[in-house]
Amino acid sequence: MKVTFGLPELDKMLKEMLHLNSLIVIAGHPGAGKTSLASKICYENAKLGNRCLYITFQEDKRKLFKIMKNLGIDLESIEKEGLFKFLKLPITFLEVDKLLEEINDQIANFRPKIIIIDSMNTFLKAAKEEEKRAYLQNYFYTLSSIIDGMVVLIAELPFGQERINLGDIEFVADAVLIMKHKIERGLLVRTLELRKARGSPIIEAEIPFSIVQGYGIRLHVSPIIEELPKHEETIAPSCNLLEKTIGSMPIDYTIYISYPPDMRPGEVAPIIIALAVANKKRALVISYRYSSMAFKDLVINILEQFGYDGESYYNHISKYIDFIGINPFAFSLSELYQKEIDLVTSGNYDIVVFHGIELVERTLEPRYLHKLVNQLLYLKSKGKLVIRLGSEIREEIYRMNAAISDIVLKFEIPENAQYKDCRLMIWARGNPRYYASCGEIIECVRESIEKITVSRGEARG
């Protein structure tokens, strides 16, 4: 690989740009992240030994270095190593011939592999005559071949405008990246649009991203799985009720547990916990409602209701299960799903539980199902058992969740009935529906706790 975009996801999607002398256009609205991406490209290439020449009319060197260092991009360090050069040209220095003469001198002396021009709009203002504009465009088109590397042109887009207006440069560029931002649910949501990528098949044309302290640009690429591998491993149910209605489950199944909005079936907790503990699997519980302490109190309380020492049991359970509470409204949808996948993969969990999913899907925005299915298929491809719990807030949402699941457990309270009269509809792919009584549910909980007891005894032995 000669050069890099500094982002593994972009390198993968635009790999043809890395082996050819490439002209890249990065355009966007003010504050969209263009300078951050350009600096990231410079920094990561310098770490590979590729010199980077950063040419600007507007950026202040000291300010740029400070801001980028906060993002984990230490331009000062690569400058000291002789791999980065910051060149600020006077704003009055607007004659095309003088501009190009200065750039050529810098290229001859510094021999960069990467050149950043920030911004191209200023250069084009200098070329008022059509002939000079054509000459300037041709110059930048051939510049990547001259340095045998990558040339990145930054272009400003006024707010509300989508068109770049760079003339023929837009057509001769090998890739055109548009950086945009908008407000969703009071949060700033950034997207990178791959408008053009010569020779590279584009699967996802618009990629959400964020600017992260200490890291810089982070893309949130949806995990797109074209073909799922087959996993032979199965996992045993927690009790006889589930054994006779479901049987052993493939490890990559998705289970959906639904309940009325005015019902909180805490009995589900021991059943899920036993699934992990009895099968000696590691589980991660991600809740959009509870904190880790609230989860602990819930589990202890349920165990004590059944006559067990909740505190000591919880100490054993915590060896198998990690819990994290997340405020879903603190993230955009893409950021939330990326965070969840990072948590699952970093901990090497076998079972993933999502609790309170109705909070995320309350609006059922168009992108939600797309993101959700891709996330579930990704976890399925990694052989993860996924359990999703949520209140049934709309029939439409229930049907959607049931359609994408392999097993559905639906708590129901018949009209005018008491809580104790609830029943559980159990459905598994390929099996008929079964309605379990409240007594059968309680017995399933007792058997699940007994399996935890056996595991606890084995651990002591």
C-alpha atoms as one frame of an Amber mdcrd trajectory, in Angstrom:
protein
   0.000   0.000   0.000   1.557   3.320  -1.058  -0.680   5.714   0.837  -3.638
   5.633   3.223  -6.772   7.643   3.988  -5.983   7.199   7.665  -9.292   5.369
   8.175  -9.389   1.567   7.707 -12.981   1.700   6.453 -12.140   4.212   3.707
  -9.003   2.293   2.769 -11.140  -0.797   2.293 -13.857   0.942   0.289 -11.516
   3.089  -1.819  -8.598   0.685  -2.122  -8.099   1.499  -5.802  -7.215   5.060
  -4.773  -4.310   3.759  -2.701  -2.453   2.085  -5.549  -2.864   4.817  -8.149
  -1.740   8.427  -8.221  -5.029   9.878  -7.007  -6.773  13.236  -6.940  -9.251
  13.410  -4.048 -11.796  16.180  -3.464 -13.099  16.673   0.091 -15.968  19.147
   0.113 -18.331  20.195   2.855 -20.112  22.825   4.851 -18.210  24.957   7.390
 -17.464  22.873  10.490 -18.263  19.588   8.774 -14.823  18.084   9.522 -12.895
  18.646   6.274  -9.738  19.926   7.972  -9.895  17.122  10.545 -10.060  14.482
   7.800  -7.281  16.146   5.788  -5.077  16.341   8.890  -5.830  12.687   9.673
  -4.713  11.735   6.153  -1.502  13.720   6.646  -0.769  12.265  10.062  -1.390
   8.606   9.267   0.635   8.820   6.054   3.517  10.489   7.863   3.513   7.593
  10.338   4.049   5.340   7.314   6.981   7.498   6.198   5.097   9.497   3.545
   5.852  13.224   3.657   2.830  15.537   3.678   2.725  19.136   2.443  -0.222
  21.103   3.841  -0.919  24.272   1.849  -3.454  26.761   3.200  -4.542  30.381
   2.837  -6.570  30.644   6.028  -5.565  28.178   8.749  -3.436  29.427  11.631
  -0.627  26.953  12.306  -0.635  27.222  16.087  -4.408  26.930  16.289  -4.512
  24.004  13.858  -1.808  22.092  15.734  -3.613  22.587  19.074  -7.047  21.517
  17.802  -5.686  18.477  15.980  -3.623  17.365  18.978  -6.854  17.278  21.025
  -8.139  14.847  18.406  -5.088  12.602  18.728  -3.462  14.005  15.571  -0.014
  15.237  16.632   1.130  17.342  13.679   3.984  18.854  15.692   5.583  15.457
  16.222   5.607  14.559  12.511   6.857  18.054  11.679   9.841  17.523  13.982
  10.563  14.269  12.170  10.640  16.135   8.844   7.520  14.365   7.560   5.087
  17.301   7.650   5.319  20.823   6.324   2.770  23.558   6.937   2.748  26.273
   4.266   0.491  29.282   4.659   0.371  31.505   1.586  -0.670  35.176   1.942
  -4.305  35.802   1.049  -3.089  38.576  -1.280  -0.867  36.104  -3.133  -3.482
  35.388  -5.759  -1.719  35.290  -9.098  -1.924  31.810 -10.576   1.611  31.760
 -11.953   3.119  32.775  -8.612   0.997  30.254  -6.745   2.081  27.365  -8.905
   5.704  28.475  -8.903   5.711  28.445  -5.097   4.059  25.013  -4.962   6.547
  23.584  -7.480   9.476  24.910  -5.416   8.056  23.308  -2.270   7.557  19.991
  -4.072  11.133  20.025  -5.394  12.603  20.774  -1.966  10.312  18.735   0.312
   9.399  15.817  -2.019   5.964  15.116  -0.502   3.918  11.994  -1.121   0.747
  13.745   0.053  -0.354  17.303  -0.761  -3.324  19.004   0.902  -4.749  22.194
  -0.655  -6.983  24.075   1.791  -9.029  25.398   0.202  -9.512  25.031  -3.537
 -12.093  27.809  -3.611  -9.357  30.368  -2.980  -7.255  29.054  -5.855 -10.160
  29.278  -8.258 -10.795  32.899  -7.270  -7.301  33.670  -8.500  -8.086  32.245
 -11.943 -10.753  34.610 -13.221 -10.083  33.999 -16.914 -11.364  30.744 -18.395
  -7.941  29.929 -19.818  -6.250  30.205 -16.424  -8.930  28.115 -14.762  -8.447
  25.373 -17.340  -4.674  25.518 -16.817  -5.102  25.333 -13.026  -7.473  22.375
 -13.254  -5.094  20.507 -15.546  -2.215  21.240 -13.173  -3.954  19.666 -10.202
  -5.073  16.724 -12.294  -1.446  15.904 -13.186   0.014  16.855  -9.784  -0.600
  13.416  -8.241   1.476  11.847 -11.033   4.246  14.385 -10.486   4.587  13.477
  -6.805   3.614   9.812  -7.391   1.145  10.054  -4.519  -2.147  11.561  -3.403
  -3.413  15.121  -3.816  -6.319  16.208  -1.627  -8.291  19.333  -2.575 -10.531
  20.806   0.124 -13.577  22.725  -1.078 -16.053  24.833   0.872 -19.800  24.390
   0.431 -22.131  27.149   1.629 -24.804  25.980   4.099 -27.751  24.438   2.299
 -25.791  23.887  -0.902 -24.932  20.440  -2.281 -23.132  21.348  -5.476 -19.349
  21.799  -5.415 -18.877  24.167  -8.399 -15.229  23.301  -9.004 -15.633  23.059
 -12.754 -13.848  20.217 -14.495 -11.936  19.244 -11.331 -15.027  17.473 -10.065
 -15.076  15.346 -13.217 -11.364  14.484 -13.355 -11.093  13.723  -9.617 -10.689
  10.057  -8.739 -12.880  10.397  -5.642 -15.256  13.057  -4.343 -16.163  13.003
  -0.641 -18.876  15.311   0.695 -18.923  15.974   4.448 -22.252  17.171   5.853
 -23.906  17.733   9.203 -27.455  18.199  10.439 -29.457  18.210  13.666 -31.440
  15.095  14.671 -33.221  14.857  18.036 -31.123  17.817  19.190 -27.874  15.978
  18.337 -25.312  16.924  15.707 -25.231  14.116  13.130 -22.380  14.051  10.621
 -22.314  12.084   7.372 -19.680  11.405   4.736 -21.114  10.987   1.249 -19.068
   9.027  -1.282 -20.264  10.873  -4.342 -17.643   9.436  -6.667 -14.988   6.723
  -6.399 -13.442   5.707  -9.672 -12.856   1.946  -9.936 -14.249   1.213  -6.477
 -17.681  -0.377  -6.013 -19.618   1.691  -3.468 -21.929  -0.388  -1.265 -22.777
   2.302   1.283 -22.838   5.772  -0.303 -23.569   7.778   2.867 -21.605   6.930
   6.002 -22.297   8.507   9.411 -19.200   9.627  11.299 -18.206  11.454  14.434
 -15.253  13.564  15.528 -13.906  11.928  18.666 -11.618  13.500  21.242  -8.229
  11.789  21.178  -9.048   9.851  17.999 -10.175  12.209  15.251 -12.563  11.071
  12.541 -14.427   7.852  13.224 -16.672   6.321  10.566 -19.739   4.322  11.583
 -19.953   1.885   8.702 -22.925  -0.469   8.858 -21.697  -4.083   9.079 -23.063
  -5.465   5.813 -23.032  -9.272   5.718 -23.675 -10.761   2.277 -23.578 -14.442
   3.256 -23.980 -15.904   6.741 -21.756 -18.765   7.921 -23.400 -21.816   9.459
 -22.826 -22.342  13.183 -23.273 -25.898  14.436 -23.129 -25.050  18.160 -26.391
 -25.095  20.126 -27.372 -23.790  23.539 -29.684 -25.542  26.015 -32.848 -23.780
  27.325 -33.151 -22.790  30.980 -36.146 -24.954  31.928 -38.396 -27.823  30.850
 -41.065 -25.443  29.529 -38.642 -23.991  26.999 -37.115 -27.390  26.332 -40.447
 -28.833  25.166 -41.567 -25.742  23.228 -38.266 -24.618  21.735 -35.626 -27.286
  22.264 -31.903 -26.671  21.876 -31.253 -23.396  20.073 -28.562 -22.601  17.512
 -26.063 -20.234  19.088 -26.760 -17.581  16.441 -30.518 -17.236  17.095 -32.337
 -13.960  17.819 -34.936 -14.051  20.630 -37.551 -11.331  21.020 -39.306 -10.941
  24.396 -42.339  -8.661  24.372 -44.607  -7.482  27.191 -47.376  -4.886  27.715
 -46.178  -1.341  28.495 -47.699  -1.510  32.014 -45.969  -4.801  32.839 -42.356
  -5.446  33.905 -41.903  -9.259  33.971 -38.875  -9.466  36.254 -39.200 -13.260
  36.137 -37.437 -13.131  32.779 -34.143 -12.180  34.445 -33.390 -15.590  36.104
 -34.365 -17.401  32.885 -31.890 -15.347  30.831 -29.202 -15.517  33.517 -29.497
 -19.309  33.744 -29.128 -19.520  29.984 -25.660 -18.013  30.328 -24.569 -19.561
  33.621 -25.760 -23.140  32.971 -24.223 -23.167  29.489 -21.042 -21.492  30.761
 -21.387 -18.607  28.318 -20.401 -14.977  28.810 -23.250 -12.497  28.421 -23.490
  -8.737  28.056 -26.683  -6.973  29.091 -27.170  -3.544  27.503 -30.071  -1.657
  29.045 -31.603   1.574  27.795 -33.545   1.865  31.075 -31.515   0.643  34.045
 -28.134   1.410  35.531 -25.817  -1.421  36.577 -26.815  -0.908  40.246 -30.521
  -1.009  39.376 -29.938  -4.282  37.513 -28.135  -5.753  40.508 -30.970  -4.738
  42.853 -33.542  -6.250  40.462 -31.773  -9.611  40.285 -31.191  -9.770  44.051
 -34.818  -8.851  44.753 -36.193 -11.572  42.444 -33.898 -14.229  43.915 -34.922
 -13.268  47.448 -38.609 -13.484  46.473 -37.963 -17.147  45.657 -36.173 -17.718
  48.966 -32.518 -17.490  47.886 -29.587 -15.436  49.172 -29.619 -12.813  46.434
 -26.302 -11.148  47.284 -24.188 -14.327  47.239 -25.966 -15.604  44.131 -25.294
 -12.313  42.364 -21.565 -12.599  43.094 -21.563 -15.927  41.235 -23.721 -14.594
  38.399 -21.413 -11.595  37.848 -18.645 -13.995  36.771 -20.680 -14.728  33.654
 -22.643 -11.542  33.031 -21.610  -7.911  32.528 -24.166  -5.132  32.611 -24.036
  -1.634  31.141 -26.694   1.066  31.125 -26.708   3.362  28.070 -28.720   6.505
  27.457 -29.798   5.940  23.824 -30.632   9.623  23.386 -27.005  10.641  23.941
 -26.041   9.172  20.549 -27.192   9.227  16.981 -28.576   5.885  15.810 -25.355
   5.058  13.945 -23.150   5.999  16.898 -25.286   3.898  19.234 -25.063   0.776
  17.076 -21.323   1.231  16.595 -20.830   1.587  20.364 -22.825  -1.598  20.976
 -20.863  -3.622  18.428 -17.605  -2.340  19.936 -18.756  -3.427  23.406 -19.729
  -6.904  22.194 -16.576  -7.575  20.194 -14.169  -6.144  22.774 -15.562  -8.404
  25.501 -15.836 -11.548  23.356 -19.352 -12.269  24.625 -21.460 -15.270  23.552
 -24.863 -13.801  24.483 -25.999 -10.201  23.984 -29.117  -8.880  25.713 -30.727
  -5.567  24.710 -33.233  -4.315  27.303 -35.749  -1.495  26.826 -35.584  -1.550
  23.033 -38.896   0.336  22.788 -37.030   3.527  23.681 -34.891   3.256  20.552
 -37.629   2.177  18.188 -40.366   4.500  19.449 -40.403   6.574  16.237 -39.466
   3.770  13.853 -37.490   6.180  11.681 -36.702   4.914   8.153 -33.047   4.120
   8.892 -33.844   2.153  12.047 -34.792  -1.168  10.445 -31.844  -0.986   8.030
 -29.386  -0.431  10.887 -31.039  -3.002  13.148 -31.076  -5.834  10.611 -27.445
  -5.210   9.659 -26.461  -5.235  13.338 -28.343  -8.491  13.994 -26.888 -10.180
  10.912 -23.407  -9.080  11.961 -23.875 -10.575  15.452 -25.384 -13.713  13.898
 -22.343 -14.054  11.624 -20.139 -13.947  14.738 -22.150 -16.728  16.408 -23.814
 -14.556  19.069 -27.153 -15.374  20.683 -29.131 -12.102  20.766 -32.016 -11.489
  23.191 -34.078  -8.318  22.758 -36.620  -7.195  25.377 -39.130  -4.386  25.100
 -42.633  -3.140  25.754 -45.157  -3.574  22.971 -45.927   0.069  22.262 -47.374
  -0.434  18.782 -48.618  -3.495  16.937 -46.576  -2.460  13.908 -43.352  -2.504
  15.936 -44.203  -5.867  17.512 -44.765  -7.421  14.096 -41.486  -6.014  12.801
 -39.539  -7.415  15.746 -41.266 -10.791  15.488 -40.526 -10.974  11.765 -36.765
 -10.569  12.242 -36.537 -12.996  15.197 -36.125 -16.766  15.399 -37.954 -17.097
  18.720 -40.718 -14.908  20.176 -41.797 -14.887  23.846 -44.837 -12.637  24.259
 -46.298 -11.886  27.681 -50.022 -11.225  27.503 -52.605 -10.136  30.075 -56.155
 -10.945  28.944 -58.601  -8.051  29.162 -59.988  -7.454  32.694 -57.545 -10.043
  34.098 -55.093  -9.649  36.968 -51.308  -9.675  36.609 -51.184 -13.186  38.080
 -53.410 -14.357  35.209 -50.833 -13.470  32.558 -49.794 -16.007  29.986 -46.740
 -16.406  27.795 -47.013 -17.078  24.084 -43.977 -19.087  22.952 -43.140 -19.408
  19.283 -40.000 -20.798  17.683 -39.147 -21.105  14.025 -40.671 -24.334  12.685
 -42.778 -24.976  15.801 -46.464 -24.261  16.582 -47.341 -21.549  19.095 -47.706
 -22.562  22.728 -49.460 -20.606  25.493 -47.915 -21.117  28.920 -49.839 -20.333
  32.103 -48.580 -18.170  34.938 -47.892 -21.332  36.940 -45.725 -22.762  34.164
 -43.777 -19.483  34.015 -43.108 -19.557  37.775 -41.967 -23.182  37.548 -39.603
 -22.219  34.713 -38.127 -19.496  36.936 -37.626 -21.993  39.807 -35.880 -24.464
  37.504 -33.696 -21.679  36.115 -32.609 -20.620  39.610 -31.905 -24.260  40.441
 -29.551 -24.444  37.456 -27.768 -21.363  38.787 -27.571 -23.135  42.175 -25.971
 -26.203  40.592 -23.458 -24.036  38.748 -22.669 -22.212  41.994 -22.066 -25.517
  43.766 -19.799 -26.728  40.997 -17.794 -23.520  41.204 -17.352 -23.981  44.952
 -16.322 -27.608  44.487
